[in-house]
Amino acid sequence: MTPEREASLRTLVDALVRNPRASMEDLAAALGVSRATLHRLVSSRDDLIRELSEHAVGACTKTFAKLDLDTGPADKVIMRLVQALTPNTSFYLFLRDATDLNHALECEWERDRSKLTAVFQRGQEDGLFRVDISARWMVDALGGLLHAAAEAAHEGRSRQRT
């Protein structure tokens, strides 16, 4: 993917996170182009949603693949994962709200979810995490916290005030 396409997708995903019902005209305005130019970039809103979903899942999958989730203490692995996921928060906000993911994307996420569950289980075995709640719940809780943090950053609420 070219850097220009990546930048366009980031702008479009930000616009859709702010306004999930944004029209193609609204999205073109967010990009600073005409609707006709936007249609040359992506043929339809459905195609755009599909491309953004695939890009978001791909970015997450690449992040999981780049990090060696099996190496190091589980708490440090989780910290590395959060840091690595942070640059793509708008894509993950979009993905979390996308209700019509296709089966292949859902399978990819389930594979990554299983890897992350294993990290939490390892942390429980090593005494780093509580054992009275399930590792699967910890994955869900982490996802919820990451989603809330991404929303706060996206809305400008995460900046520390002096």
C-alpha positions in Angstrom: 0.0 0.0 0.0 1.3 3.4 -0.9 1.9 6.0 1.8 -0.7 8.2 0.1 -3.3 5.5 0.2 -2.5 4.8 3.8 -2.9 8.5 4.7 -6.2 8.6 2.8 -7.5 5.5 4.7 -6.4 7.1 8.0 -8.4 10.3 7.2 -11.4 8.3 6.1 -11.4 6.0 9.1 -11.1 9.0 11.4 -14.1 10.6 9.7 -16.1 7.4 10.0 -15.2 7.0 13.7 -16.4 10.6 14.3 -19.5 10.0 12.2 -20.3 6.3 11.3 -23.2 7.4 9.1 -21.0 9.8 7.0 -22.0 9.9 3.4 -19.6 9.6 0.5 -19.9 13.4 0.1 -19.0 13.9 3.8 -16.0 11.5 3.4 -14.9 13.3 0.3 -15.0 16.6 2.1 -12.9 15.0 5.0 -10.3 14.1 2.4 -10.5 17.5 0.7 -11.4 16.0 -2.6 -14.5 15.9 -4.8 -17.0 13.0 -4.5 -15.9 11.9 -8.0 -12.2 11.7 -6.9 -13.2 9.7 -3.8 -15.1 7.3 -6.1 -11.9 6.9 -8.1 -10.1 5.9 -4.9 -12.9 3.5 -3.8 -15.9 2.5 -5.9 -18.5 2.4 -3.1 -19.1 2.9 0.6 -19.4 -0.8 1.0 -16.0 -1.3 -0.7 -14.5 1.4 1.6 -15.9 -0.3 4.7 -14.5 -3.7 3.5 -11.1 -2.2 2.8 -10.9 -0.4 6.1 -12.0 -3.5 8.0 -9.4 -5.6 6.2 -6.7 -3.0 6.8 -7.6 -2.8 10.5 -7.5 -6.6 11.0 -4.3 -6.8 8.9 -2.6 -4.1 11.0 -3.6 -6.0 14.2 -2.5 -9.3 12.8 0.8 -7.8 11.7 1.3 -6.4 15.1 0.7 -9.7 16.8 3.0 -11.4 14.3 5.8 -8.9 14.8 5.8 -9.2 18.5 7.0 -12.5 20.0 4.1 -13.1 22.4 5.8 -16.2 23.7 9.0 -14.4 24.9 9.4 -12.6 28.1 7.2 -12.1 31.2 3.5 -11.9 30.3 3.0 -8.4 31.8 5.9 -7.0 29.6 4.4 -8.7 26.6 1.1 -7.0 27.2 2.8 -3.7 27.6 4.7 -4.2 24.3 1.5 -5.1 22.6 -0.4 -2.0 23.8 2.5 0.2 22.7 2.6 -1.5 19.3 -1.2 -1.2 18.8 -1.4 2.4 19.8 -0.6 4.0 16.4 -3.7 2.4 14.8 -6.3 3.3 17.4 -8.7 4.8 14.9 -8.7 1.6 12.8 -9.4 -0.4 15.9 -12.2 1.9 16.9 -13.7 1.5 13.5 -13.2 -2.3 13.6 -14.8 -2.6 17.0 -17.9 -0.8 15.7 -18.0 -2.6 12.4 -20.8 -5.2 12.8 -20.6 -6.8 9.4 -17.2 -8.3 9.4 -16.8 -11.3 7.1 -16.0 -14.7 8.4 -12.4 -14.7 7.3 -11.7 -11.5 9.3 -13.5 -12.9 12.3 -11.3 -16.1 12.1 -8.2 -14.0 12.0 -9.2 -12.1 15.1 -10.1 -15.3 16.9 -6.6 -16.7 16.2 -5.1 -13.5 17.7 -7.5 -13.6 20.6 -6.4 -17.2 21.3 -2.7 -16.1 21.3 -3.5 -13.2 23.7 -5.5 -15.5 26.0 -2.4 -17.8 26.1 -0.3 -14.8 27.2 -2.7 -14.1 30.1 -2.8 -17.8 31.0 1.0 -17.9 31.1 0.9 -14.8 33.3 -1.5 -16.5 35.7 0.8 -19.5 35.9 3.7 -17.3 36.6 1.8 -15.5 39.4 1.7 -12.1 37.5 -2.1 -12.1 37.0 -5.0 -13.1 39.2 -6.2 -16.6 38.8 -9.7 -16.1 40.1 -10.8 -14.6 36.8 -10.5 -16.3 33.4 -7.7 -15.3 31.0 -10.5 -14.9 28.4 -12.1 -12.3 30.6 -8.8 -10.5 30.9 -8.5 -10.3 27.1 -12.0 -8.9 27.0 -11.2 -6.4 29.7 -8.0 -5.3 28.0 -9.9 -4.8 24.8 -12.5 -2.7 26.6 -9.8 -0.6 28.2 -7.9 -0.2 24.9 -11.2 0.9 23.3 -11.9 3.4 26.0 -8.4 4.8 25.8 -8.6 5.0 22.0 -11.9 6.9 22.3 -10.4 9.3 24.8 -7.4 9.9 22.6 -9.6 10.3 19.5 -11.8 12.8 21.3 -8.9 14.7 22.9 -9.7 13.6 26.5 -6.5 11.8 27.1 -4.3 14.8 27.2 -3.0 15.6 30.7 -4.1 19.1 31.9 -1.7 21.2 33.9 
